[in-house]
Amino acid sequence: MPRAAKKQRSMAMYEAIMQLKDVEECCRFFDDLCTPTELRSMEQRYDVAVYLLQDQVYTEILQKTGASSATISRVRRNILDNEAGGAMRELIERQGLINEDK
């Protein structure tokens, strides 16, 4: 049996995110949208990405975030090495969390 075609991405949620006014409203929105576990996972992956871009080693990142080595590897591979969209690195640079010359 053929696999179902990949569902086209709905842009409504992303457009809604762009309308959020401040960090507090953003937190409330994601609290409504995600489970606490989903939020912790996304927050942890973001922290891991920051630390990886700061050239910290896996053991330091594990201690700081509690992320498993598998999660750290996945973040490096999927978000940083492949630069899926490139937005993660750009956003972290924009926040001044890493040197833009990397």
VEXDREN-2710 file (C-alpha; in Angstrom, 1 decimal):
% VEXDREN-2710
k/r/px/py/pz
1/MET/0.0/0.0/0.0
2/PRO/1.5/3.4/-0.9
3/ARG/2.4/5.8/1.9
4/ALA/0.1/8.8/2.3
5/ALA/1.5/12.0/0.8
6/LYS/3.1/14.3/3.3
7/LYS/0.6/16.7/4.6
8/GLN/1.2/20.3/3.5
9/ARG/2.4/22.5/6.3
10/SER/-0.3/24.8/7.7
11/MET/1.0/28.3/7.9
12/ALA/-1.8/29.5/10.3
13/MET/0.2/28.7/13.5
14/TYR/3.4/30.3/12.2
15/GLU/1.5/33.4/11.2
16/ALA/-0.1/33.5/14.7
17/ILE/3.3/33.3/16.3
18/MET/4.4/36.3/14.3
19/GLN/1.6/38.3/15.9
20/LEU/2.6/37.7/19.5
21/LYS/3.4/40.9/21.3
22/ASP/6.0/40.0/23.9
23/VAL/7.7/37.1/25.7
24/GLU/4.9/36.8/28.3
25/GLU/2.3/36.4/25.6
26/CYS/4.5/34.0/23.7
27/CYS/4.9/31.8/26.9
28/ARG/1.1/31.8/27.4
29/PHE/0.5/30.8/23.8
30/PHE/3.0/27.9/23.9
31/ASP/1.6/26.9/27.3
32/ASP/-1.8/26.6/25.6
33/LEU/-0.5/24.8/22.6
34/CYS/2.0/22.4/24.0
35/THR/2.2/19.9/26.9
36/PRO/4.8/20.7/29.7
37/THR/6.9/17.8/28.4
38/GLU/6.9/19.1/24.8
39/LEU/7.9/22.6/26.0
40/ARG/10.7/21.3/28.2
41/SER/11.9/19.2/25.2
42/MET/12.0/22.2/22.9
43/GLU/13.6/24.5/25.5
44/GLN/16.2/21.9/26.2
45/ARG/17.0/21.4/22.5
46/TYR/17.3/25.2/22.1
47/ASP/19.7/25.4/25.0
48/VAL/21.7/22.5/23.6
49/ALA/22.0/24.3/20.2
50/VAL/23.3/27.5/22.0
51/TYR/25.9/25.5/23.8
52/LEU/26.9/23.6/20.7
53/LEU/27.4/26.9/18.8
54/GLN/29.5/28.1/21.8
55/ASP/31.7/25.1/21.1
56/GLN/31.0/23.5/24.5
57/VAL/31.7/19.7/24.7
58/TYR/29.0/17.1/25.2
59/THR/29.8/16.5/28.8
60/GLU/29.4/20.2/29.7
61/ILE/26.2/20.4/27.8
62/LEU/24.9/17.2/29.4
63/GLN/25.6/18.7/32.9
64/LYS/24.1/22.1/32.1
65/THR/20.9/20.8/30.3
66/GLY/20.3/17.3/31.5
67/ALA/20.0/16.3/27.8
68/SER/21.1/12.8/26.8
69/SER/24.0/12.4/24.5
70/ALA/21.5/11.1/21.9
71/THR/19.6/14.4/22.1
72/ILE/22.8/16.4/21.9
73/SER/23.9/14.4/18.8
74/ARG/20.4/14.8/17.2
75/VAL/20.5/18.6/17.7
76/ARG/23.9/18.8/16.2
77/ARG/23.0/16.6/13.3
78/ASN/19.5/17.9/12.5
79/ILE/19.6/21.5/13.5
80/LEU/23.2/22.6/13.3
81/ASP/25.1/20.4/10.8
82/ASN/22.3/20.1/8.3
83/GLU/21.2/23.7/9.1
84/ALA/17.5/22.8/8.5
85/GLY/16.3/26.1/7.3
86/GLY/19.3/27.9/8.9
87/ALA/17.0/29.8/11.3
88/MET/18.3/28.4/14.5
89/ARG/21.9/29.6/14.0
90/GLU/20.7/33.0/12.8
91/LEU/18.4/33.5/15.7
92/ILE/21.0/32.5/18.3
93/GLU/23.5/34.9/16.6
94/ARG/20.9/37.7/16.6
95/GLN/20.4/37.2/20.3
96/GLY/24.1/37.7/20.8
97/LEU/24.6/34.3/22.3
98/ILE/27.5/33.4/20.0
99/ASN/30.1/35.1/17.8
100/GLU/28.7/35.6/14.3
101/ASP/32.0/34.9/12.8
102/LYS/31.7/31.1/13.4
END
